[in-house]
Amino acid sequence: MAKLIYFYSAMKGGKSSILISIAYNLEENQQRVLVVKPSIDTKGDDTIISRAGAGRKVDFCIDKEESFFSDENFSKIFNSEVIIIDEAQFLTKNQVEELWIISKKLNTQVMGFGLRANFKGQLFEGSQRFFELADEISELPVIPSCKCGKKALFNARMVNGKYTMAGEECVIDGSQSEITYEPLCGECYLSKVVLPENKMYFKRFHQ
Ligand SMILES: [Zn+2]
């Protein structure tokens, strides 16, 4: 029986290169692979690019309002044996439910690759539904590290070089400020991002 699997890491966890090599290996073994990406992620348009420079074209992008069960999408899904989702945290909970149904009813393996939590330290809508429904949840073997050397689990947002917990989950390109992300371990995320934003916590732990 096919599984719904979620592979997660913090940012810079090598997701793209693992995804590209899994798709390549499956196709080499004559499996019909479909690579899908939520259209909210605009940075690489319709190509997934790893930091090492490997690339893989996406078979289709899916909008927030769109269903995997639409006539057009479903015919592609029906003809594939493995579905791989890039940036799977950006799927809606309905879309993850559809993938779960597809894995069970069509016996199609579905692998989502995504982040665990957003810059506020909370699950994304898509990652939450994967955690609830997936047959297997697995942390990627390439684990990003925090500057202190520990394993990074959080993605801190920096606006003009300063940590922040404010703002929308997804910042659309064209914003005036420079927004970057930094993978941090739990302890550094707490000390650098969470405590400075909360006077009560800060008072207790920073004399
Ligand atoms: Zn750290």
Residues whose N, C-alpha, C, O or C-beta is under 5 A from the ligand:
A	BS01	ZN	C146 K147 C148 K150 C185 C188
